[in-house]
């Protein structure tokens, strides 16, 4: 008889292996702690804790067998465990202080937000006066690790995971399908991480060059590395309380192309590097994505130019100023459409019609295979092509009309998968918005309907900033703990695109 249950001992053993090697990443903030001589004991102790947790779980099954069910469970639980162990430095650093991150729920929220590249924060105290350089750099690093994917990284470096790497990566990689670039899946994982790291290094180099030329005096080596680690994963965290508004317009323009690139399928860059540029320029999702970014940015810039955003304390837009309006429009769309979450202006204070344009862009998302969040451009293309097909065949019942994408027929099973995901996404988003509005009203800190919708979308879409008190310069700290727990769940299922997490829940219920 075919086994239909999950082997939890094998699953937790694999999760333990991943956790054990994830502990190596704590060496980077530990080095930062030594350099600045701040919180050294925090990261030394965290490193020991995480290794102990990993080794303990790994020993549950010395010879684990990984099947399709276990692959889904490993991916889901590895991300949950990563968020839990990622919260340890926040808790230790906040112990005995007034930091918001001393509370376990806030620490878990911050860690989950980092690893899922959401960029929503549970503390209003982002400054070097309240947090050490090491803690703030750990906050940045969690985004970078989560951007291309923890599992993809482990498949790239661990032979024991590479054996079942295709199953694991399929469950983690954003988008409806995993594109295999090399004969061996471990080679594909390494190729993706090399491209990702290359873009990160290039951005750090650009920011440092601007600093050395005197065009970005605030962008020293620490900030250059910190924002490099946050941009390519479309994370949105910044060690500066004012986000990218803290830097010169030159820095803001320099970051835009990297945010846009982060929303493109990284496999297309592999083809470009290997002298196959046609794969990039003939890709229908790439063309539609660039068209949407350009169109939305132009529309938003026009609205801002003609008075769609009153001047605010931070990053105000002056009506009738072409460069400022264009920069703000391009930056906000480049940041929010693919879920980066950086901000150069307080768009929570903008006019309602400009906010709705931003919400619409946030709902679309980046490309499949990118580090961007949201539903993804390719899914929306399939949904609208399927809708058009159904309307056509309703009027012409004798006609067989397949859905085509880039000249290729889309498999009907793939279409069903896209429709199921989109439906689940919209249902979860709507239910969570209702809960957020009711729960915040319960504690006497109500969000409006629009603000609750934006908060739900910002977390399930891994976008970060919402509207109102949760805007780009606001904080999620003000929300009740029950709402934060629901948002932690939304960030988790949103990053893994819902199905792996729900499949594990269903498997657990069946048992």
DRENLOGU-926416 format. One record per residue (C-alpha): residue number from 1; residue in one letter; x, y, z. Coordinates in steps of 0.5 Angstrom, whole numbers. Example, Ala and Ser with C-alpha at 12.3 -4.5 7.8 and 13.67 -1.06 7.14 Angstrom:
2
[romi 1; 'a'; [25; -9; 16]],
[romi 2; 's'; [27; -2; 14]],
***
This chain:
511
[romi 1; 'x'; [0; 0; 0]],
[romi 2; 'x'; [3; 7; -2]],
[romi 3; 'x'; [4; 11; 4]],
[romi 4; 'x'; [0; 17; 5]],
[romi 5; 'x'; [3; 20; 11]],
[romi 6; 'x'; [9; 24; 13]],
[romi 7; 'x'; [15; 21; 16]],
[romi 8; 'x'; [16; 26; 21]],
[romi 9; 'x'; [23; 24; 24]],
[romi 10; 'x'; [26; 24; 17]],
[romi 11; 'x'; [23; 31; 16]],
[romi 12; 'x'; [26; 34; 23]],
[romi 13; 'x'; [32; 31; 21]],
[romi 14; 'x'; [33; 34; 15]],
[romi 15; 'x'; [31; 41; 18]],
[romi 16; 'x'; [36; 40; 23]],
[romi 17; 'x'; [42; 39; 18]],
[romi 18; 'x'; [39; 46; 15]],
[romi 19; 'x'; [39; 49; 22]],
[romi 20; 'x'; [46; 47; 23]],
[romi 21; 'x'; [49; 50; 17]],
[romi 22; 'x'; [45; 56; 18]],
[romi 23; 'x'; [48; 57; 24]],
[romi 24; 'x'; [55; 59; 20]],
[romi 25; 'x'; [51; 65; 18]],
[romi 26; 'x'; [52; 68; 25]],
[romi 27; 'x'; [59; 69; 24]],
[romi 28; 'x'; [58; 75; 20]],
[romi 29; 'x'; [54; 79; 25]],
[romi 30; 'x'; [59; 76; 30]],
[romi 31; 'x'; [65; 79; 26]],
[romi 32; 'x'; [61; 86; 26]],
[romi 33; 'x'; [60; 85; 34]],
[romi 34; 'x'; [68; 84; 35]],
[romi 35; 'x'; [69; 90; 30]],
[romi 36; 'x'; [65; 95; 34]],
[romi 37; 'x'; [65; 91; 40]],
[romi 38; 'x'; [58; 91; 41]],
[romi 39; 'x'; [54; 85; 43]],
[romi 40; 'x'; [59; 80; 42]],
[romi 41; 'x'; [56; 75; 47]],
[romi 42; 'x'; [50; 76; 44]],
[romi 43; 'x'; [52; 73; 37]],
[romi 44; 'x'; [57; 68; 41]],
[romi 45; 'x'; [51; 65; 45]],
[romi 46; 'x'; [46; 65; 39]],
[romi 47; 'x'; [51; 61; 35]],
[romi 48; 'x'; [52; 56; 40]],
[romi 49; 'x'; [44; 55; 41]],
[romi 50; 'x'; [43; 55; 34]],
[romi 51; 'x'; [48; 49; 33]],
[romi 52; 'x'; [45; 45; 39]],
[romi 53; 'x'; [38; 46; 36]],
[romi 54; 'x'; [40; 43; 29]],
[romi 55; 'x'; [45; 38; 32]],
[romi 56; 'x'; [39; 35; 36]],
[romi 57; 'x'; [34; 35; 31]],
[romi 58; 'x'; [39; 32; 26]],
[romi 59; 'x'; [40; 26; 31]],
[romi 60; 'x'; [32; 24; 30]],
[romi 61; 'x'; [34; 20; 24]],
[romi 62; 'x'; [41; 18; 22]],
[romi 63; 'x'; [39; 16; 15]],
[romi 64; 'x'; [33; 20; 13]],
[romi 65; 'x'; [29; 18; 7]],
[romi 66; 'x'; [26; 24; 3]],
[romi 67; 'x'; [20; 23; -1]],
[romi 68; 'x'; [15; 28; -4]],
[romi 69; 'x'; [11; 29; 2]],
[romi 70; 'x'; [17; 30; 7]],
[romi 71; 'x'; [20; 35; 2]],
[romi 72; 'x'; [14; 40; 3]],
[romi 73; 'x'; [14; 39; 10]],
[romi 74; 'x'; [22; 40; 10]],
[romi 75; 'x'; [21; 47; 6]],
[romi 76; 'x'; [15; 49; 11]],
[romi 77; 'x'; [18; 47; 17]],
[romi 78; 'x'; [26; 50; 15]],
[romi 79; 'x'; [23; 57; 14]],
[romi 80; 'x'; [19; 57; 21]],
[romi 81; 'x'; [25; 54; 25]],
[romi 82; 'x'; [30; 59; 21]],
[romi 83; 'x'; [25; 65; 23]],
[romi 84; 'x'; [25; 62; 31]],
[romi 85; 'x'; [32; 61; 31]],
[romi 86; 'x'; [33; 68; 28]],
[romi 87; 'x'; [30; 71; 33]],
[romi 88; 'x'; [35; 69; 38]],
[romi 89; 'x'; [40; 75; 37]],
[romi 90; 'x'; [34; 80; 38]],
[romi 91; 'x'; [31; 77; 45]],
[romi 92; 'x'; [38; 76; 48]],
[romi 93; 'x'; [40; 83; 45]],
[romi 94; 'x'; [34; 86; 48]],
[romi 95; 'x'; [34; 82; 55]],
[romi 96; 'x'; [34; 87; 60]],
[romi 97; 'x'; [33; 93; 56]],
[romi 98; 'x'; [27; 97; 54]],
[romi 99; 'x'; [27; 95; 46]],
[romi 100; 'x'; [21; 92; 43]],
[romi 101; 'x'; [25; 86; 41]],
[romi 102; 'x'; [26; 84; 48]],
[romi 103; 'x'; [18; 81; 47]],
[romi 104; 'x'; [18; 74; 44]],
[romi 105; 'x'; [13; 76; 39]],
[romi 106; 'x'; [16; 82; 36]],
[romi 107; 'x'; [23; 78; 36]],
[romi 108; 'x'; [19; 73; 32]],
[romi 109; 'x'; [15; 78; 27]],
[romi 110; 'x'; [22; 81; 26]],
[romi 111; 'x'; [26; 75; 24]],
[romi 112; 'x'; [20; 72; 20]],
[romi 113; 'x'; [19; 79; 16]],
[romi 114; 'x'; [27; 79; 15]],
[romi 115; 'x'; [27; 71; 12]],
[romi 116; 'x'; [21; 72; 8]],
[romi 117; 'x'; [24; 79; 5]],
[romi 118; 'x'; [18; 82; 8]],
[romi 119; 'x'; [21; 88; 11]],
[romi 120; 'x'; [15; 90; 16]],
[romi 121; 'x'; [18; 92; 23]],
[romi 122; 'x'; [16; 91; 30]],
[romi 123; 'x'; [20; 96; 33]],
[romi 124; 'x'; [20; 104; 32]],
[romi 125; 'x'; [27; 104; 35]],
[romi 126; 'x'; [31; 103; 28]],
[romi 127; 'x'; [38; 107; 30]],
[romi 128; 'x'; [45; 106; 32]],
[romi 129; 'x'; [43; 109; 39]],
[romi 130; 'x'; [38; 103; 41]],
[romi 131; 'x'; [41; 97; 37]],
[romi 132; 'x'; [48; 95; 36]],
[romi 133; 'x'; [51; 95; 29]],
[romi 134; 'x'; [51; 87; 29]],
[romi 135; 'x'; [44; 87; 31]],
[romi 136; 'x'; [42; 91; 25]],
[romi 137; 'x'; [47; 88; 20]],
[romi 138; 'x'; [44; 81; 22]],
[romi 139; 'x'; [37; 84; 21]],
[romi 140; 'x'; [40; 86; 14]],
[romi 141; 'x'; [43; 79; 13]],
[romi 142; 'x'; [36; 75; 14]],
[romi 143; 'x'; [33; 78; 8]],
[romi 144; 'x'; [39; 76; 4]],
[romi 145; 'x'; [39; 69; 6]],
[romi 146; 'x'; [32; 69; 5]],
[romi 147; 'x'; [32; 72; -2]],
[romi 148; 'x'; [34; 67; -6]],
[romi 149; 'x'; [32; 62; -1]],
[romi 150; 'x'; [35; 58; 4]],
[romi 151; 'x'; [33; 51; 1]],
[romi 152; 'x'; [36; 53; -5]],
[romi 153; 'x'; [43; 55; -2]],
[romi 154; 'x'; [43; 48; 2]],
[romi 155; 'x'; [42; 44; -4]],
[romi 156; 'x'; [48; 48; -7]],
[romi 157; 'x'; [53; 47; -2]],
[romi 158; 'x'; [50; 40; 1]],
[romi 159; 'x'; [51; 34; -3]],
[romi 160; 'x'; [46; 30; 2]],
[romi 161; 'x'; [40; 35; 0]],
[romi 162; 'x'; [42; 35; -7]],
[romi 163; 'x'; [40; 28; -8]],
[romi 164; 'x'; [33; 31; -7]],
[romi 165; 'x'; [34; 38; -9]],
[romi 166; 'x'; [29; 38; -15]],
[romi 167; 'x'; [23; 37; -10]],
[romi 168; 'x'; [26; 41; -5]],
[romi 169; 'x'; [27; 47; -10]],
[romi 170; 'x'; [20; 46; -13]],
[romi 171; 'x'; [17; 47; -6]],
[romi 172; 'x'; [21; 54; -5]],
[romi 173; 'x'; [22; 57; -11]],
[romi 174; 'x'; [17; 63; -13]],
[romi 175; 'x'; [13; 62; -19]],
[romi 176; 'x'; [9; 56; -22]],
[romi 177; 'x'; [15; 52; -24]],
[romi 178; 'x'; [22; 51; -23]],
[romi 179; 'x'; [27; 52; -29]],
[romi 180; 'x'; [33; 47; -29]],
[romi 181; 'x'; [39; 51; -32]],
[romi 182; 'x'; [44; 45; -31]],
[romi 183; 'x'; [44; 38; -32]],
[romi 184; 'x'; [45; 37; -24]],
[romi 185; 'x'; [40; 41; -20]],
[romi 186; 'x'; [46; 43; -15]],
[romi 187; 'x'; [49; 46; -21]],
[romi 188; 'x'; [42; 50; -22]],
[romi 189; 'x'; [42; 52; -15]],
[romi 190; 'x'; [49; 54; -15]],
[romi 191; 'x'; [48; 58; -21]],
[romi 192; 'x'; [42; 62; -18]],
[romi 193; 'x'; [46; 64; -12]],
[romi 194; 'x'; [52; 66; -16]],
[romi 195; 'x'; [48; 71; -20]],
[romi 196; 'x'; [45; 73; -14]],
[romi 197; 'x'; [51; 74; -10]],
[romi 198; 'x'; [54; 78; -16]],
[romi 199; 'x'; [48; 83; -17]],
[romi 200; 'x'; [49; 84; -9]],
[romi 201; 'x'; [57; 85; -10]],
[romi 202; 'x'; [56; 90; -16]],
[romi 203; 'x'; [51; 94; -12]],
[romi 204; 'x'; [55; 95; -6]],
[romi 205; 'x'; [61; 97; -11]],
[romi 206; 'x'; [56; 102; -14]],
[romi 207; 'x'; [54; 105; -7]],
[romi 208; 'x'; [61; 105; -5]],
[romi 209; 'x'; [64; 109; -11]],
[romi 210; 'x'; [58; 114; -10]],
[romi 211; 'x'; [61; 115; -3]],
[romi 212; 'x'; [68; 116; -5]],
[romi 213; 'x'; [66; 121; -11]],
[romi 214; 'x'; [63; 125; -5]],
[romi 215; 'x'; [56; 124; -9]],
[romi 216; 'x'; [53; 120; -3]],
[romi 217; 'x'; [56; 122; 4]],
[romi 218; 'x'; [52; 118; 8]],
[romi 219; 'x'; [53; 112; 5]],
[romi 220; 'x'; [59; 109; 8]],
[romi 221; 'x'; [62; 102; 8]],
[romi 222; 'x'; [57; 99; 13]],
[romi 223; 'x'; [51; 102; 10]],
[romi 224; 'x'; [53; 100; 3]],
[romi 225; 'x'; [54; 93; 5]],
[romi 226; 'x'; [47; 93; 9]],
[romi 227; 'x'; [43; 96; 3]],
[romi 228; 'x'; [46; 91; -2]],
[romi 229; 'x'; [44; 85; 3]],
[romi 230; 'x'; [37; 88; 3]],
[romi 231; 'x'; [36; 91; -5]],
[romi 232; 'x'; [37; 84; -9]],
[romi 233; 'x'; [32; 80; -4]],
[romi 234; 'x'; [27; 85; -5]],
[romi 235; 'x'; [27; 86; 3]],
[romi 236; 'x'; [26; 93; 5]],
[romi 237; 'x'; [30; 93; 12]],
[romi 238; 'x'; [35; 99; 13]],
[romi 239; 'x'; [39; 101; 19]],
[romi 240; 'x'; [37; 108; 17]],
[romi 241; 'x'; [30; 110; 20]],
[romi 242; 'x'; [28; 114; 14]],
[romi 243; 'x'; [30; 108; 9]],
[romi 244; 'x'; [33; 111; 3]],
[romi 245; 'x'; [30; 118; 4]],
[romi 246; 'x'; [36; 118; 9]],
[romi 247; 'x'; [40; 118; 2]],
[romi 248; 'x'; [41; 123; -4]],
[romi 249; 'x'; [37; 123; -10]],
[romi 250; 'x'; [43; 120; -13]],
[romi 251; 'x'; [43; 114; -9]],
[romi 252; 'x'; [36; 113; -10]],
[romi 253; 'x'; [37; 113; -18]],
[romi 254; 'x'; [42; 108; -17]],
[romi 255; 'x'; [38; 103; -13]],
[romi 256; 'x'; [32; 103; -18]],
[romi 257; 'x'; [35; 99; -23]],
[romi 258; 'x'; [37; 94; -18]],
[romi 259; 'x'; [30; 93; -15]],
[romi 260; 'x'; [27; 92; -22]],
[romi 261; 'x'; [33; 87; -24]],
[romi 262; 'x'; [31; 83; -17]],
[romi 263; 'x'; [24; 83; -20]],
[romi 264; 'x'; [26; 79; -26]],
[romi 265; 'x'; [27; 71; -27]],
[romi 266; 'x'; [34; 70; -25]],
[romi 267; 'x'; [34; 64; -30]],
[romi 268; 'x'; [34; 69; -35]],
[romi 269; 'x'; [40; 73; -33]],
[romi 270; 'x'; [44; 66; -34]],
[romi 271; 'x'; [42; 65; -41]],
[romi 272; 'x'; [44; 72; -42]],
[romi 273; 'x'; [51; 71; -39]],
[romi 274; 'x'; [51; 64; -43]],
[romi 275; 'x'; [50; 68; -50]],
[romi 276; 'x'; [43; 67; -51]],
[romi 277; 'x'; [40; 74; -50]],
[romi 278; 'x'; [34; 72; -54]],
[romi 279; 'x'; [31; 68; -48]],
[romi 280; 'x'; [31; 74; -44]],
[romi 281; 'x'; [28; 79; -50]],
[romi 282; 'x'; [23; 74; -53]],
[romi 283; 'x'; [21; 72; -46]],
[romi 284; 'x'; [13; 74; -45]],
[romi 285; 'x'; [13; 75; -38]],
[romi 286; 'x'; [20; 79; -38]],
[romi 287; 'x'; [17; 84; -43]],
[romi 288; 'x'; [10; 85; -39]],
[romi 289; 'x'; [14; 86; -33]],
[romi 290; 'x'; [18; 91; -36]],
[romi 291; 'x'; [12; 94; -39]],
[romi 292; 'x'; [8; 94; -33]],
[romi 293; 'x'; [13; 98; -29]],
[romi 294; 'x'; [14; 103; -34]],
[romi 295; 'x'; [7; 104; -35]],
[romi 296; 'x'; [5; 105; -27]],
[romi 297; 'x'; [12; 109; -26]],
[romi 298; 'x'; [10; 114; -31]],
[romi 299; 'x'; [2; 114; -29]],
[romi 300; 'x'; [5; 115; -22]],
[romi 301; 'x'; [10; 120; -24]],
[romi 302; 'x'; [4; 124; -27]],
[romi 303; 'x'; [0; 124; -21]],
[romi 304; 'x'; [5; 127; -17]],
[romi 305; 'x'; [7; 132; -22]],
[romi 306; 'x'; [0; 135; -22]],
[romi 307; 'x'; [-1; 134; -14]],
[romi 308; 'x'; [-2; 127; -12]],
[romi 309; 'x'; [2; 128; -6]],
[romi 310; 'x'; [2; 133; -1]],
[romi 311; 'x'; [9; 135; 2]],
[romi 312; 'x'; [11; 131; 8]],
[romi 313; 'x'; [16; 131; 14]],
[romi 314; 'x'; [20; 126; 10]],
[romi 315; 'x'; [21; 125; 3]],
[romi 316; 'x'; [16; 130; 1]],
[romi 317; 'x'; [14; 131; -7]],
[romi 318; 'x'; [13; 138; -9]],
[romi 319; 'x'; [8; 139; -14]],
[romi 320; 'x'; [10; 141; -21]],
[romi 321; 'x'; [18; 139; -20]],
[romi 322; 'x'; [19; 134; -25]],
[romi 323; 'x'; [25; 131; -23]],
[romi 324; 'x'; [22; 130; -16]],
[romi 325; 'x'; [16; 127; -19]],
[romi 326; 'x'; [19; 122; -24]],
[romi 327; 'x'; [24; 120; -18]],
[romi 328; 'x'; [19; 118; -13]],
[romi 329; 'x'; [14; 115; -18]],
[romi 330; 'x'; [20; 111; -21]],
[romi 331; 'x'; [22; 109; -14]],
[romi 332; 'x'; [16; 107; -11]],
[romi 333; 'x'; [13; 103; -17]],
[romi 334; 'x'; [20; 99; -17]],
[romi 335; 'x'; [20; 98; -10]],
[romi 336; 'x'; [13; 96; -9]],
[romi 337; 'x'; [11; 92; -15]],
[romi 338; 'x'; [16; 87; -13]],
[romi 339; 'x'; [16; 87; -6]],
[romi 340; 'x'; [22; 91; -4]],
[romi 341; 'x'; [19; 96; 1]],
[romi 342; 'x'; [24; 101; 1]],
[romi 343; 'x'; [21; 108; 1]],
[romi 344; 'x'; [24; 115; -1]],
[romi 345; 'x'; [17; 119; 1]],
[romi 346; 'x'; [11; 117; 6]],
[romi 347; 'x'; [6; 115; 1]],
[romi 348; 'x'; [1; 114; 7]],
[romi 349; 'x'; [0; 121; 7]],
[romi 350; 'x'; [-1; 122; -1]],
[romi 351; 'x'; [-8; 123; -4]],
[romi 352; 'x'; [-13; 117; -4]],
[romi 353; 'x'; [-12; 116; -12]],
[romi 354; 'x'; [-5; 115; -12]],
[romi 355; 'x'; [-5; 110; -6]],
[romi 356; 'x'; [-10; 106; -10]],
[romi 357; 'x'; [-5; 106; -16]],
[romi 358; 'x'; [0; 103; -11]],
[romi 359; 'x'; [-4; 98; -8]],
[romi 360; 'x'; [-6; 95; -15]],
[romi 361; 'x'; [2; 95; -17]],
[romi 362; 'x'; [3; 91; -10]],
[romi 363; 'x'; [-2; 86; -12]],
[romi 364; 'x'; [1; 84; -19]],
[romi 365; 'x'; [8; 82; -16]],
[romi 366; 'x'; [15; 81; -19]],
[romi 367; 'x'; [16; 75; -24]],
[romi 368; 'x'; [17; 68; -23]],
[romi 369; 'x'; [24; 66; -21]],
[romi 370; 'x'; [25; 72; -18]],
[romi 371; 'x'; [26; 75; -11]],
[romi 372; 'x'; [20; 79; -11]],
[romi 373; 'x'; [13; 77; -8]],
[romi 374; 'x'; [6; 78; -10]],
[romi 375; 'x'; [2; 73; -14]],
[romi 376; 'x'; [7; 74; -20]],
[romi 377; 'x'; [6; 77; -27]],
[romi 378; 'x'; [6; 70; -30]],
[romi 379; 'x'; [0; 68; -26]],
[romi 380; 'x'; [-4; 74; -28]],
[romi 381; 'x'; [-2; 73; -35]],
[romi 382; 'x'; [-5; 66; -35]],
[romi 383; 'x'; [-11; 68; -31]],
[romi 384; 'x'; [-13; 73; -36]],
[romi 385; 'x'; [-11; 68; -42]],
[romi 386; 'x'; [-16; 63; -39]],
[romi 387; 'x'; [-21; 68; -38]],
[romi 388; 'x'; [-21; 70; -45]],
[romi 389; 'x'; [-21; 63; -47]],
[romi 390; 'x'; [-27; 61; -43]],
[romi 391; 'x'; [-31; 67; -46]],
[romi 392; 'x'; [-29; 65; -53]],
[romi 393; 'x'; [-31; 58; -52]],
[romi 394; 'x'; [-38; 60; -49]],
[romi 395; 'x'; [-40; 64; -55]],
[romi 396; 'x'; [-36; 58; -60]],
[romi 397; 'x'; [-37; 51; -56]],
[romi 398; 'x'; [-35; 47; -62]],
[romi 399; 'x'; [-28; 51; -62]],
[romi 400; 'x'; [-22; 48; -58]],
[romi 401; 'x'; [-18; 54; -56]],
[romi 402; 'x'; [-11; 52; -52]],
[romi 403; 'x'; [-8; 57; -48]],
[romi 404; 'x'; [-1; 59; -51]],
[romi 405; 'x'; [4; 63; -47]],
[romi 406; 'x'; [10; 65; -52]],
[romi 407; 'x'; [8; 61; -57]],
[romi 408; 'x'; [8; 54; -53]],
[romi 409; 'x'; [1; 51; -51]],
[romi 410; 'x'; [0; 52; -43]],
[romi 411; 'x'; [-1; 45; -40]],
[romi 412; 'x'; [-8; 44; -37]],
[romi 413; 'x'; [-6; 42; -30]],
[romi 414; 'x'; [-1; 48; -30]],
[romi 415; 'x'; [-7; 52; -31]],
[romi 416; 'x'; [-11; 49; -26]],
[romi 417; 'x'; [-5; 50; -21]],
[romi 418; 'x'; [-5; 57; -23]],
[romi 419; 'x'; [-12; 58; -22]],
[romi 420; 'x'; [-12; 54; -15]],
[romi 421; 'x'; [-6; 59; -12]],
[romi 422; 'x'; [-9; 65; -14]],
[romi 423; 'x'; [-16; 63; -11]],
[romi 424; 'x'; [-13; 61; -5]],
[romi 425; 'x'; [-8; 68; -5]],
[romi 426; 'x'; [-14; 72; -5]],
[romi 427; 'x'; [-19; 68; 0]],
[romi 428; 'x'; [-13; 68; 5]],
[romi 429; 'x'; [-12; 76; 3]],
[romi 430; 'x'; [-19; 78; 4]],
[romi 431; 'x'; [-20; 73; 11]],
[romi 432; 'x'; [-14; 76; 14]],
[romi 433; 'x'; [-16; 83; 12]],
[romi 434; 'x'; [-23; 82; 16]],
[romi 435; 'x'; [-19; 79; 22]],
[romi 436; 'x'; [-14; 85; 22]],
[romi 437; 'x'; [-20; 90; 22]],
[romi 438; 'x'; [-24; 87; 27]],
[romi 439; 'x'; [-18; 85; 32]],
[romi 440; 'x'; [-15; 92; 32]],
[romi 441; 'x'; [-22; 95; 33]],
[romi 442; 'x'; [-22; 90; 39]],
[romi 443; 'x'; [-17; 93; 43]],
[romi 444; 'x'; [-19; 100; 41]],
[romi 445; 'x'; [-13; 102; 36]],
[romi 446; 'x'; [-18; 101; 29]],
[romi 447; 'x'; [-15; 101; 22]],
[romi 448; 'x'; [-19; 103; 17]],
[romi 449; 'x'; [-22; 98; 12]],
[romi 450; 'x'; [-17; 101; 7]],
[romi 451; 'x'; [-11; 100; 12]],
[romi 452; 'x'; [-13; 93; 14]],
[romi 453; 'x'; [-13; 91; 6]],
[romi 454; 'x'; [-6; 94; 5]],
[romi 455; 'x'; [-4; 91; 12]],
[romi 456; 'x'; [-6; 84; 9]],
[romi 457; 'x'; [-3; 85; 2]],
[romi 458; 'x'; [3; 88; 5]],
[romi 459; 'x'; [5; 81; 9]],
[romi 460; 'x'; [2; 76; 5]],
[romi 461; 'x'; [5; 79; -1]],
[romi 462; 'x'; [12; 80; 3]],
[romi 463; 'x'; [12; 87; 1]],
[romi 464; 'x'; [13; 91; 8]],
[romi 465; 'x'; [10; 98; 8]],
[romi 466; 'x'; [2; 99; 9]],
[romi 467; 'x'; [-2; 105; 10]],
[romi 468; 'x'; [-4; 109; 16]],
[romi 469; 'x'; [0; 108; 22]],
[romi 470; 'x'; [3; 102; 18]],
[romi 471; 'x'; [6; 106; 13]],
[romi 472; 'x'; [13; 106; 10]],
[romi 473; 'x'; [16; 110; 16]],
[romi 474; 'x'; [11; 107; 21]],
[romi 475; 'x'; [11; 101; 25]],
[romi 476; 'x'; [7; 94; 26]],
[romi 477; 'x'; [9; 95; 34]],
[romi 478; 'x'; [3; 98; 35]],
[romi 479; 'x'; [-2; 92; 33]],
[romi 480; 'x'; [-4; 87; 38]],
[romi 481; 'x'; [0; 81; 39]],
[romi 482; 'x'; [-6; 77; 36]],
[romi 483; 'x'; [-6; 81; 29]],
[romi 484; 'x'; [2; 80; 29]],
[romi 485; 'x'; [1; 72; 30]],
[romi 486; 'x'; [-3; 72; 24]],
[romi 487; 'x'; [1; 77; 20]],
[romi 488; 'x'; [7; 72; 22]],
[romi 489; 'x'; [3; 66; 19]],
[romi 490; 'x'; [1; 71; 13]],
[romi 491; 'x'; [9; 72; 11]],
[romi 492; 'x'; [11; 65; 12]],
[romi 493; 'x'; [5; 62; 7]],
[romi 494; 'x'; [6; 68; 3]],
[romi 495; 'x'; [14; 67; 2]],
[romi 496; 'x'; [13; 59; 0]],
[romi 497; 'x'; [7; 61; -4]],
[romi 498; 'x'; [1; 58; 0]],
[romi 499; 'x'; [1; 50; -2]],
[romi 500; 'x'; [7; 47; 2]],
[romi 501; 'x'; [5; 50; 8]],
[romi 502; 'x'; [-3; 48; 7]],
[romi 503; 'x'; [-1; 41; 4]],
[romi 504; 'x'; [3; 40; 11]],
[romi 505; 'x'; [-3; 42; 15]],
[romi 506; 'x'; [-7; 37; 11]],
[romi 507; 'x'; [-2; 32; 12]],
[romi 508; 'x'; [-2; 33; 19]],
[romi 509; 'x'; [-10; 33; 20]],
[romi 510; 'x'; [-10; 26; 16]],
[romi 511; 'x'; [-5; 23; 21]],
***
